[in-house]
Amino acid sequence: MTQASDTVADARRIPLPRPGVGQERARLAEMLRVDHAGEFAAVHIYRAQRAVLEGRKGKDAIAADLTEMEGHEAVHLARFEALLNQNRVRPTAMIPLWKLAATALGAGTALISEKAAHACTEAVESVIEKHYADQIEEVRERDPELAAELTKFREEELAHHDHAIEHGSREAPAYRLLSSVIKVGCKAAIKISERI
């Protein structure tokens, strides 16, 4: 047997990667990583808004709302932390930057006005609920349990979104610009967090 034929024989013994092998696992890792990052950021946005508004005259109602919404996001975050650990998926390397950005966004919008804080909520939640809807559709057949959890989380995000509109989000200063910038930032953070 020649050296060339030995190499061909060896190559036949080594299984080649098949298209799609590991694809589901890689996609699940992307989903969990980005969902964890999103909930992490949401907790820090609400926390920063609450820090600015809590204790200020006439801001008791919004401070209570922010505390409640932060609590919902903290439950979501804890669940994604558990899923990351269970599936041995690392969180995004961007967590320190997302914490800084979320805190600045939360504090900044709360300092502008109460309605700007609501506009932030509306913009963020509109992106997140769409993101969850897409994921639910994607995993419904292969992981109904995860789809059910995402559905519950999406319903809570929609409630936050609707609450923000009811409380004047669209009356915020420079509403359209503020909303557009926040949405673009959220979409970029989703793409980055999936990969890094």
C-alpha positions as CSV (number, residue, x, y, z in Angstrom):
1,M,0.0,0.0,0.0
2,T,1.3,3.4,-0.9
3,Q,1.5,6.4,1.4
4,A,-1.2,8.1,-0.6
5,S,-3.6,5.2,-0.2
6,D,-2.8,5.0,3.6
7,T,-3.8,8.7,3.9
8,V,-7.0,8.1,2.0
9,A,-7.8,5.0,4.2
10,D,-7.1,7.1,7.4
11,A,-9.4,9.9,6.1
12,R,-12.2,7.4,5.6
13,R,-12.0,6.3,9.2
14,I,-12.3,9.8,10.6
15,P,-15.9,10.9,10.7
16,L,-16.4,14.2,9.1
17,P,-18.7,16.8,10.7
18,R,-22.2,16.5,9.3
19,P,-24.2,19.7,8.5
20,G,-26.3,20.6,11.5
21,V,-24.4,18.5,14.1
22,G,-24.1,20.6,17.2
23,Q,-26.3,23.3,15.6
24,E,-29.1,23.0,18.1
25,R,-26.7,23.1,21.1
26,A,-24.9,26.2,19.6
27,R,-28.2,27.9,18.9
28,L,-29.5,27.2,22.5
29,A,-26.2,28.7,23.9
30,E,-26.8,31.8,21.8
31,M,-30.3,32.1,23.0
32,L,-29.6,31.6,26.6
33,R,-26.6,34.0,26.5
34,V,-28.6,36.8,24.9
35,D,-31.6,36.3,27.1
36,H,-29.5,36.3,30.2
37,A,-27.8,39.5,29.1
38,G,-31.1,41.2,28.3
39,E,-32.6,40.4,31.7
40,F,-29.4,41.5,33.4
41,A,-29.5,44.8,31.6
42,A,-33.3,45.2,32.4
43,V,-32.6,44.8,36.1
44,H,-29.9,47.5,36.0
45,I,-32.1,49.9,33.9
46,Y,-34.9,49.7,36.4
47,R,-32.6,49.8,39.4
48,A,-30.9,53.0,38.1
49,Q,-34.3,54.6,37.3
50,R,-35.5,53.7,40.8
51,A,-32.3,55.1,42.4
52,V,-33.0,58.5,40.7
53,L,-36.7,58.7,41.3
54,E,-37.1,57.0,44.7
55,G,-37.6,59.4,47.6
56,R,-38.3,62.4,45.3
57,K,-41.5,64.3,46.0
58,G,-44.4,63.0,44.0
59,K,-42.5,60.0,42.6
60,D,-43.7,57.3,45.0
61,A,-46.0,55.7,42.4
62,I,-43.4,55.4,39.7
63,A,-40.8,54.2,42.3
64,A,-43.2,51.4,43.3
65,D,-43.8,50.5,39.7
66,L,-40.1,50.3,39.0
67,T,-39.5,48.2,42.1
68,E,-42.2,45.8,40.9
69,M,-40.9,45.6,37.3
70,E,-37.3,45.2,38.5
71,G,-38.6,42.2,40.6
72,H,-40.1,40.6,37.5
73,E,-36.8,41.0,35.6
74,A,-34.8,39.6,38.6
75,V,-37.0,36.4,38.4
76,H,-36.3,36.2,34.7
77,L,-32.6,36.8,35.3
78,A,-32.4,34.1,38.0
79,R,-34.0,31.6,35.6
80,F,-31.6,32.3,32.8
81,E,-28.6,32.1,35.3
82,A,-29.9,28.6,36.2
83,L,-30.3,27.6,32.5
84,L,-26.8,28.9,31.7
85,N,-25.4,26.7,34.5
86,Q,-27.6,23.7,33.7
87,N,-26.5,23.8,30.0
88,R,-22.9,24.8,30.7
89,V,-23.2,28.0,28.7
90,R,-21.0,30.9,29.6
91,P,-22.6,34.4,29.9
92,T,-21.7,37.0,27.4
93,A,-18.2,38.6,27.9
94,M,-20.0,41.9,27.5
95,I,-21.7,41.8,30.9
96,P,-19.5,44.5,32.4
97,L,-20.2,46.9,29.5
98,W,-23.9,46.0,29.5
99,K,-24.1,46.9,33.2
100,L,-22.5,50.2,32.6
101,A,-24.7,51.0,29.6
102,A,-27.9,49.8,31.3
103,T,-27.2,51.9,34.4
104,A,-26.4,55.0,32.3
105,L,-29.6,54.5,30.2
106,G,-31.7,54.0,33.3
107,A,-30.3,56.9,35.2
108,G,-30.2,59.2,32.2
109,T,-33.8,58.6,31.2
110,A,-35.0,59.0,34.8
111,L,-33.0,62.3,35.1
112,I,-34.7,63.6,31.9
113,S,-38.2,63.0,33.2
114,E,-40.6,60.4,34.5
115,K,-42.1,60.1,30.9
116,A,-38.6,59.6,29.5
117,A,-38.1,56.7,31.9
118,H,-41.4,55.2,30.6
119,A,-40.3,55.8,27.0
120,C,-37.2,53.8,27.8
121,T,-39.3,50.9,29.1
122,E,-41.6,51.0,26.1
123,A,-38.6,50.9,23.7
124,V,-36.7,48.2,25.4
125,E,-39.7,46.0,26.0
126,S,-40.9,46.4,22.4
127,V,-37.6,44.9,21.2
128,I,-37.5,42.2,23.9
129,E,-41.1,41.0,23.3
130,K,-40.4,40.6,19.6
131,H,-37.2,38.8,20.4
132,Y,-39.0,36.4,22.7
133,A,-41.8,35.9,20.2
134,D,-39.2,34.8,17.6
135,Q,-37.5,32.5,20.0
136,I,-40.9,30.9,21.1
137,E,-41.7,30.2,17.5
138,E,-38.2,28.7,17.0
139,V,-38.2,26.3,20.0
140,R,-42.0,25.5,20.3
141,E,-41.6,22.1,18.7
142,R,-38.3,20.9,20.0
143,D,-38.4,22.4,23.6
144,P,-42.0,23.1,24.6
145,E,-41.0,23.6,28.3
146,L,-38.6,26.5,27.3
147,A,-41.2,27.9,24.9
148,A,-43.7,28.0,27.8
149,E,-41.2,29.8,30.1
150,L,-40.4,32.3,27.3
151,T,-44.1,32.9,26.7
152,K,-44.6,33.7,30.4
153,F,-41.7,36.1,30.4
154,R,-42.9,37.7,27.1
155,E,-46.3,38.4,28.7
156,E,-44.7,40.2,31.6
157,E,-42.5,42.2,29.2
158,L,-45.7,43.2,27.2
159,A,-47.3,44.2,30.5
160,H,-44.3,46.5,31.2
161,H,-44.6,47.9,27.7
162,D,-48.3,48.6,27.9
163,H,-47.9,50.1,31.4
164,A,-45.3,52.6,30.1
165,I,-47.6,53.7,27.3
166,E,-50.5,54.2,29.7
167,H,-48.2,56.4,31.9
168,G,-47.2,58.8,29.1
169,S,-44.1,57.3,27.5
170,R,-45.1,58.9,24.2
171,E,-45.2,62.3,25.8
172,A,-41.5,62.2,26.7
173,P,-39.2,64.9,25.3
174,A,-37.8,63.9,21.9
175,Y,-39.8,60.7,22.2
176,R,-39.3,59.4,18.6
177,L,-35.5,60.0,18.7
178,L,-35.1,58.6,22.2
179,S,-37.2,55.5,21.3
180,S,-35.3,54.9,18.0
181,V,-31.9,55.2,19.7
182,I,-32.8,52.8,22.5
183,K,-34.3,50.3,20.0
184,V,-31.2,50.4,17.8
185,G,-29.0,49.9,20.9
186,C,-31.0,46.9,22.1
187,K,-30.9,45.2,18.7
188,A,-27.2,45.7,18.5
189,A,-26.7,44.3,22.1
190,I,-28.7,41.2,21.1
191,K,-26.5,40.5,18.1
192,I,-23.3,41.1,20.1
193,S,-24.4,39.1,23.1
194,E,-25.3,36.1,20.9
195,R,-21.8,35.9,19.6
196,I,-19.4,37.2,22.3
